[in-house]
Amino acid sequence: MERLINATKNSIRAWRVLIRHEAAFRLETILLGVALPVAYVIGTTWRGFALLIGVILFVMVVEVLNTAVEAACDAFSREFNTDIRLAKDCGSLAVALSLVIAGGVWLLALWEWIAGAPV
């Protein structure tokens, strides 16, 4: 039980740091808040709702991992290094790909909602 409590404290601390210092994560948190009621309307089934919210959470997870990679790289060295640049670029690409996936799911859901088909 103590491990769970400590893990929860660590997660809350990370959330607070990301909200304060990471503009992208702050924006994604706002997006999640906006997406909850919109997904409830657009997702005509609980599966549709879960998928729409799940892809937003997926983007947030990738953003958190990208920030972790950047923080680890910066802790290692702030000098230019091609391997560090590649690690940071790959993290950025992962975020971009997750956004493409999320955008595609939301566009498909909107299209189906407008057409009257269940999501």
Sequence and secondary structure as in RCSB ss.txt:
>XXXX:A:sequence
MERLINATKNSIRAWRVLIRHEAAFRLETILLGVALPVAYVIGTTWRGFALLIGVILFVMVVEVLNTAVEAACDA
FSREFNTDIRLAKDCGSLAVALSLVIAGGVWLLALWEWIAGAPV
>XXXX:A:secstr
 HHHHHHHHHHHHHHHHHHHH HHHHHHHHHHHHHHHHHHHH SSHHHHHHHHHHHHHHHHHHHHHHHHHHHHHH
H  S  HHHHHHHHHHHHHHHHHHHHHHHHHHHHHHHHHHT   
